Structure formats: structure tokens, C-alpha cells
Amino acid sequence: KKELKNKVLPAMINWMEERKYPFTFNTQTTVSLSDDEELMRMMVQAGFVAVFVGIETPNEESLAECGKLQNKNRDLIACVKKIQKFGLAVNGGFIIGFDNDTPAIFERMIEFIQKSGIVSAMVGLLNAPRGTKLYQRLIRENRLLKESTGNNTDLSINFIPKMDYKVLIGGYKRVLNTIYSPKCYYERVLMLLKNMKPFKKKRYQFHLYYLTALLKSIWQLGIIGKGRIYYWKIFLWTLFRRPQLFPTAIIYAVYGFHFRKIYKNY
């Protein structure tokens, strides 16, 4: 981290400022990023706009089960909101299907995602890839069924879960259908936009394809889309209240269209 602050990020900041921020960066980190305000400021100055964080689950027992100790004994929602406030959107990874998960996890997962303002919430089913500690434990417990497909969103699970299988799959589908419904999705977008402090660049680079994308979003999401009332709500709110975040609002609106296409059969 010392080299990152003293060498890497200062060099990136200088390079980006000299070239008037021609693009942006995303990276993966842990929720402990929220503890380092200086690092977050420097990342935003260097052009980082989003980070992927493995939240995994709001269930403390399940966090212990998967060894995600850095997420335990924390107010995870407060940590996420602090990162957002510094100008970094948080894309979250979540898992359902731990041994310690009960049917209550589905509502808890929905509630956590909605309250956190994590717009891109990637929720998958627990699977056990070959070579992992989980894989070896499941072999010992005679619970392994097959090899993992490598896709934790295809409704497959390669071991016998502690929770009833039909309850698990049905609850998982409900989580996805809820969080990516237009109402819930746009609520998170608006929450993020209200909480996020945009970095003030000296100059924006405009490209014609930005305008093309905007017009396509207006047609697809604002005119023929079923959730158009929610699209126009964030469109107008951002345009008049936080115009610097207007491109971010449109980008997330388009992301939502993509997510709903993926999950429409769930």
C-alpha cells in the first residue's frame, strides 16, 4: 500500500491530468478500503470510478464459514456508503447457499442490497470448484454431486445443500427478480447518485457515440420500456440536481436493461 500511495497512484494522477482523463479505471478490493480515506481520494484523482467488493453475505455465521473475516464485525452498509461518498461506486459480489444460510437469507439479502445502494449486485449460488477447501470438505461429508460448471448464476449447484434444494433455488430466483425489477433497481441508482460525491475534472472529453447511446437509452428505456417512469425520475433528478453525475445515471440505466435481459427467465 505504501508503494501504491507514494509511486503508483501519483504517477497515474499526473498521467491522467496531463491527458485530460481520456478514460476511467475499475478495480477489485476489499471492504477495508473504507478505512483508508487518503487512498480513496488518490484513487478517485487517478481516474478510478468503481470498485468490486466481495461482500458475500450479510450473515455473520456464513462469513465465518467462508473465511471472509475482514467482513465480520463491521457495519458493511456504512462501509459501502463511505466508499461511495468518496466518489467510487461499489459493485458487490454476493453468494447464497452457505451451510449457515436459512430461508431468512433471501429477505436479508434483498434488504441489504437495497439499503446499501449497490447498483450492480452480482448474486450467485455457492458452488465448490475443484481444489478448494470447500470441495475437499464436501467430499469428506459425501455431499459432492458433480463438478462445478464455473457459472454460479446458471441455477446449478454441485453439492447437496443444507437448505432444501427447491427452497434454495426458489429463494435465489426471488432475490434476482426483486433486486433487478425496475422499481428496486432504480431506487438503488437514485440512492447511489444522492450519496456519491463526483470528482471535479478540469475538462470532459465528449464523443459522438455518447449522444448516440443517450438517444438509444431514451427510446429503449424512456419510451418503450416498462420501467420508463423510473428512468425519467433519475434522468430529470440527475440532470437538475447532480448534472455532473448525469453520464453515470444513464450508464447505470443501461446496465439495468442488460441485467433484466439476463434474468428475465428466472
C-alpha positions, 0 to 999 in steps of 0.5 A, spaced: 500 500 500 505 504 501 508 503 494 501 504 491 500 511 495 507 514 494 509 511 486 503 508 483 497 512 484 501 519 483 504 517 477 497 515 474 494 522 477 499 526 473 498 521 467 491 522 467 491 530 468 496 531 463 491 527 458 485 530 460 482 523 463 481 520 456 478 514 460 476 511 467 479 505 471 475 499 475 478 495 480 477 489 485 478 490 493 476 489 499 471 492 504 477 495 508 478 500 503 473 504 507 478 505 512 483 508 508 480 515 506 487 518 503 487 512 498 480 513 496 481 520 494 488 518 490 484 513 487 478 517 485 484 523 482 487 517 478 481 516 474 478 510 478 470 510 478 468 503 481 470 498 485 468 490 486 467 488 493 466 481 495 461 482 500 458 475 500 453 475 505 450 479 510 450 473 515 455 473 520 455 465 521 456 464 513 462 469 513 465 465 518 464 459 514 467 462 508 473 465 511 471 472 509 473 475 516 475 482 514 467 482 513 465 480 520 464 485 525 463 491 521 457 495 519 458 493 511 452 498 509 456 504 512 462 501 509 459 501 502 456 508 503 463 511 505 466 508 499 461 511 495 461 518 498 468 518 496 466 518 489 467 510 487 461 506 486 461 499 489 459 493 485 458 487 490 459 480 489 454 476 493 453 468 494 447 464 497 447 457 499 452 457 505 451 451 510 449 457 515 444 460 510 436 459 512 430 461 508 431 468 512 437 469 507 433 471 501 429 477 505 436 479 508 439 479 502 434 483 498 434 488 504 441 489 504 442 490 497 437 495 497 439 499 503 446 499 501 445 502 494 449 497 490 447 498 483 450 492 480 449 486 485 452 480 482 448 474 486 450 467 485 449 460 488 455 457 492 458 452 488 465 448 490 470 448 484 475 443 484 481 444 489 478 448 494 477 447 501 470 447 500 470 441 495 475 437 499 470 438 505 464 436 501 467 430 499 469 428 506 461 429 508 459 425 501 455 431 499 459 432 492 454 431 486 458 433 480 463 438 478 462 445 478 460 448 471 464 455 473 457 459 472 454 460 479 448 464 476 446 458 471 441 455 477 446 449 478 449 447 484 454 441 485 453 439 492 447 437 496 445 443 500 443 444 507 437 448 505 432 444 501 434 444 494 427 447 491 427 452 497 434 454 495 433 455 488 426 458 489 429 463 494 435 465 489 430 466 483 426 471 488 432 475 490 434 476 482 427 478 480 426 483 486 433 486 486 433 487 478 425 489 477 425 496 475 422 499 481 428 496 486 433 497 481 432 504 480 431 506 487 438 503 488 441 508 482 437 514 485 440 512 492 447 511 489 447 518 485 444 522 492 450 519 496 456 519 491 460 525 491 463 526 483 470 528 482 471 535 479 475 534 472 478 540 469 475 538 462 470 532 459 472 529 453 465 528 449 464 523 443 459 522 438 457 515 440 455 518 447 449 522 444 448 516 440 447 511 446 443 517 450 438 517 444 438 509 444 437 509 452 431 514 451 427 510 446 429 503 449 428 505 456 424 512 456 419 510 451 418 503 450 420 500 456 416 498 462 420 501 467 420 508 463 417 512 469 423 510 473 428 512 468 425 519 467 425 520 475 433 519 475 434 522 468 430 529 470 433 528 478 440 527 475 440 532 470 437 538 475 440 536 481 447 532 480 448 534 472 455 532 473 453 525 475 448 525 469 453 520 464 453 515 470 445 515 471 444 513 464 450 508 464 447 505 470 440 505 466 443 501 461 446 496 465 439 495 468 436 493 461 442 488 460 441 485 467 433 484 466 435 481 459 439 476 463 434 474 468 428 475 465 427 467 465 428 466 472 
